[in-house]
Amino acid sequence: MKGQDAVMSDHVPTVIPAQLGRFFEDFEVGTVYQHPFGRTISEADSTWFTLLTCNTNQNHFNAHLAQSNPITGGRIIVNSGLTVALVLGLSVIDMSQNAVANLGWTDIKLTHPVYIGDTIYAESICLDRRESSSRPEMGIIRMKTRGLNQDGDEIVSWFRSVMVPKRTSGIGQDYFPVAKTGPLAMPES
C-alpha cells in the first residue's frame, strides 16, 4: 500500500475540462434524451411564480375557491406558465445548454393538470439537425420535448428549434479559469 501511495503522489492527475451540454455534432436525429433531473413542485413555487407573473386566477393560490373547480377535483392547480418553464429548464442540460438562440416554439399542448406535490420530469427527441445557412459555425436543432409527472402522465409537449454552435466555433468552451497557484494535485502523505 505504501508503494501505491508513493506512485500516486508522483502521478499527474487526469483533468476532465468543465463542459456542459452538447454541440451541433453531438446531436443525432431520432435520439431520445431523458433529462437527468426531476423537480417536485411545492406550494411556494406555484404561489411565487403566480404572483411574480401577475396571474390573478385564484385557482393557482386560493384553496377555498379551487374547491369549486370541477376540472381539478377541488385541488389547487399549478400555473401552466410554471409547468412550461420547468419542463423547458429540465431540458436545457441536454438540448440547449450551449444554444446561442431560441428560434421558435410551436404546438404547446397542456395535456394533463399539474398539482402541488407533483414531481416533473422531461425528455426530448431530436427531430432534425441541419447546418445554418447564414452562420457556418452554427447548426439548427429541432426537437420535440415533453414533460411527465411522477406517474408517467404526459403533462405538456411542444416543438422547439434552437441554434447551437459547432465544436469548432469555440463557443461555450475553455471558460474555466487557470488557477494562479498551479494545477490541483494529490496531497503528499
RANORLIN-V444949 format. One record per residue. N is the residue number from 0. RES is the residue in three letters. SS is DSSP state (2 for helix, 1 for strand, 0 for the rest). PHI is phi in radians with two decimals (none if undefined). D_FIRST is the distance of its C-alpha to the first C-alpha in whole Angstrom. Layout:
BEGIN
{{N,RES,SS,PHI,D_FIRST} {N,RES,SS,PHI,D_FIRST}}
END
This chain:
BEGIN
{{0,MET,0,none,0} {1,LYS,2,-1.03,4} {2,GLY,2,-1.09,5} {3,GLN,2,-1.14,5} {4,ASP,2,-1.07,6} {5,ALA,2,-1.12,9} {6,VAL,2,-1.13,10} {7,MET,2,-1.07,11} {8,SER,2,-1.23,13} {9,ASP,2,-1.61,15} {10,HIS,0,-1.30,15} {11,VAL,0,-1.53,19} {12,PRO,0,-1.19,19} {13,THR,0,-1.31,21} {14,VAL,0,-1.89,24} {15,ILE,0,-1.69,27} {16,PRO,0,-1.08,30} {17,ALA,0,-1.09,32} {18,GLN,0,-2.76,35} {19,LEU,0,-2.10,37} {20,GLY,0,1.35,39} {21,ARG,0,-2.07,41} {22,PHE,0,-1.87,43} {23,PHE,2,-0.85,46} {24,GLU,2,-1.15,44} {25,ASP,2,-1.43,42} {26,PHE,0,-1.55,44} {27,GLU,0,-2.20,46} {28,VAL,0,-1.06,49} {29,GLY,0,1.62,49} {30,THR,0,-1.44,45} {31,VAL,1,-1.74,45} {32,TYR,1,-1.89,43} {33,GLN,1,-1.52,42} {34,HIS,0,-1.21,41} {35,PRO,0,-1.26,38} {36,PHE,0,-1.77,39} {37,GLY,0,-2.01,42} {38,ARG,1,-2.52,44} {39,THR,1,-1.49,46} {40,ILE,0,-1.57,49} {41,SER,0,-1.62,50} {42,GLU,2,-1.10,53} {43,ALA,2,-1.09,53} {44,ASP,2,-0.97,51} {45,SER,2,-1.15,55} {46,THR,2,-1.15,57} {47,TRP,2,-1.08,55} {48,PHE,2,-1.10,56} {49,THR,2,-1.09,59} {50,LEU,2,-1.19,60} {51,LEU,2,-1.03,59} {52,THR,0,-1.64,61} {53,CYS,0,1.03,64} {54,ASN,0,-1.47,64} {55,THR,0,-1.66,67} {56,ASN,0,-1.25,67} {57,GLN,2,-1.21,66} {58,ASN,2,-1.08,65} {59,HIS,2,-1.63,61} {60,PHE,0,-2.60,62} {61,ASN,0,-2.06,64} {62,ALA,2,-1.05,64} {63,HIS,2,-1.12,67} {64,LEU,2,-1.14,69} {65,ALA,2,-1.07,66} {66,GLN,0,-1.09,67} {67,SER,0,-1.55,70} {68,ASN,0,-1.47,68} {69,PRO,0,-1.22,69} {70,ILE,0,-1.29,66} {71,THR,0,-1.66,63} {72,GLY,0,1.14,64} {73,GLY,0,1.45,65} {74,ARG,0,-1.67,61} {75,ILE,0,-1.18,60} {76,ILE,1,-1.72,59} {77,VAL,0,-1.24,57} {78,ASN,0,-0.95,59} {79,SER,2,-1.11,58} {80,GLY,2,-1.10,58} {81,LEU,2,-1.17,54} {82,THR,2,-1.03,54} {83,VAL,2,-1.09,54} {84,ALA,2,-1.09,52} {85,LEU,2,-1.18,49} {86,VAL,2,-1.10,49} {87,LEU,2,-1.01,49} {88,GLY,2,-1.03,46} {89,LEU,2,-1.11,44} {90,SER,2,-1.46,45} {91,VAL,2,-1.00,44} {92,ILE,2,-0.96,41} {93,ASP,2,-1.72,41} {94,MET,2,-1.81,45} {95,SER,0,-2.50,46} {96,GLN,0,-0.98,43} {97,ASN,0,-1.78,44} {98,ALA,1,-1.07,48} {99,VAL,1,-1.77,50} {100,ALA,1,-2.83,53} {101,ASN,1,-1.42,54} {102,LEU,1,-1.81,57} {103,GLY,1,2.94,58} {104,TRP,1,-2.18,58} {105,THR,1,-2.44,61} {106,ASP,1,0.95,61} {107,ILE,1,-1.20,60} {108,LYS,1,-2.19,60} {109,LEU,1,-1.71,60} {110,THR,0,-1.86,59} {111,HIS,0,-2.75,58} {112,PRO,0,-1.14,58} {113,VAL,0,-2.05,55} {114,TYR,1,-2.09,55} {115,ILE,0,-0.94,53} {116,GLY,0,1.65,50} {117,ASP,0,-1.23,50} {118,THR,1,-1.86,46} {119,ILE,1,-1.88,47} {120,TYR,1,-2.19,45} {121,ALA,1,-2.54,46} {122,GLU,1,-2.54,46} {123,SER,1,-2.37,47} {124,ILE,1,-2.09,48} {125,CYS,1,-1.37,49} {126,LEU,1,-1.65,53} {127,ASP,1,-2.73,53} {128,ARG,1,-2.53,52} {129,ARG,1,-2.53,54} {130,GLU,1,-1.28,54} {131,SER,0,-1.28,56} {132,SER,0,-1.37,59} {133,SER,0,-1.75,60} {134,ARG,0,-2.32,56} {135,PRO,0,-1.10,54} {136,GLU,0,-1.54,51} {137,MET,1,-2.24,51} {138,GLY,1,-2.39,51} {139,ILE,1,-1.98,53} {140,ILE,1,-1.96,51} {141,ARG,1,-1.98,53} {142,MET,1,-2.43,52} {143,LYS,1,-2.03,53} {144,THR,1,-2.08,51} {145,ARG,1,-2.41,51} {146,GLY,1,-1.85,50} {147,LEU,1,-2.21,49} {148,ASN,1,-1.58,49} {149,GLN,0,-1.07,47} {150,ASP,0,-1.61,49} {151,GLY,0,1.56,49} {152,ASP,0,-1.27,53} {153,GLU,1,-1.28,54} {154,ILE,1,-1.78,55} {155,VAL,1,-2.80,55} {156,SER,1,-2.67,55} {157,TRP,1,-2.89,56} {158,PHE,1,-1.89,56} {159,ARG,1,-2.53,55} {160,SER,1,-2.14,54} {161,VAL,1,-2.35,52} {162,MET,1,-1.70,52} {163,VAL,1,-2.15,48} {164,PRO,1,-1.25,47} {165,LYS,0,-1.38,46} {166,ARG,2,-1.03,42} {167,THR,2,-1.18,44} {168,SER,2,-1.23,46} {169,GLY,0,1.44,43} {170,ILE,0,-1.18,44} {171,GLY,0,1.32,42} {172,GLN,0,-2.23,39} {173,ASP,0,0.94,37} {174,TYR,0,-1.67,38} {175,PHE,0,-1.27,35} {176,PRO,0,-1.23,35} {177,VAL,0,-1.53,33} {178,ALA,0,-1.16,31} {179,LYS,0,-1.18,33} {180,THR,0,-1.56,30} {181,GLY,0,1.69,28} {182,PRO,0,-1.21,25} {183,LEU,0,-1.25,23} {184,ALA,0,-2.40,19} {185,MET,0,-1.13,16} {186,PRO,0,-1.24,16} {187,GLU,0,-1.34,14} {188,SER,0,-1.46,12}}
END
